[in-house]
Amino acid sequence: MSAYTSLLSSLLPQTCQCGLASESRAPLFHDVLLDLLLHPQKILLLWNWKAALLSLLLRGPIFLAASLRRGWQTAAAALATESLFCVISAGSYGAAVQTLRDAQPLWLTAIFLTVIVPAIFQVMEYWLHRLRGTPHLRPAEIASLILSALSALFNWYAMRRGTLLVGAEGKSLASDLRRLPFLIFGFLSLLPGKLTGRNKKTRSQN
């Protein structure tokens, strides 16, 4: 877990460009989560249509392709099922990330936003498609699981940098889309850079 938190520390700055000025002023995780549980309407008010749209564009084709062997009718049904799920789950998840994005301690927020919540939604997605009768569900769910893990971390990374937000803090979708290529590049380049730097430090110590 310490290695995971260390990785997140490199991916996520301690202060958000659009958020609080310092870590000492950042909200506590349990306070923000308790407020969300006591006022669930905040999730509805901050329902993140940007996250829902991007999730649908990324995940929809997975279930469409997995179901094509059974014909277009079956594939369309699988896509419709995933579309409905994305609208509800990704939009709600985006609202949770936006609300909790600056919460401290970092490790606790990391576990909740990138492990616990995506795992809950993944189980829900699996049973929804199973009840619906989506064919070739196992490979589709494996691909969806990998994508969920990456997208969960990237959503947090992007929102900490003022992108993909909605409501008073949000900017236009066009503005966010212009920033996405740079954010994706930064997100993908941080891990290799961190590993390279650690290897160089190890060699110099030896």
Secondary structure as UniProt FT lines:
FT   HELIX           2..11
FT   TURN            17..18
FT   HELIX           23..25
FT   HELIX           29..38
FT   HELIX           41..45
FT   HELIX           49..67
FT   HELIX           68..70
FT   HELIX           72..100
FT   TURN            101..102
FT   HELIX           106..111
FT   HELIX           112..116
FT   HELIX           117..132
FT   HELIX           137..159
FT   TURN            160..162
FT   HELIX           167..169
FT   HELIX           173..205
//
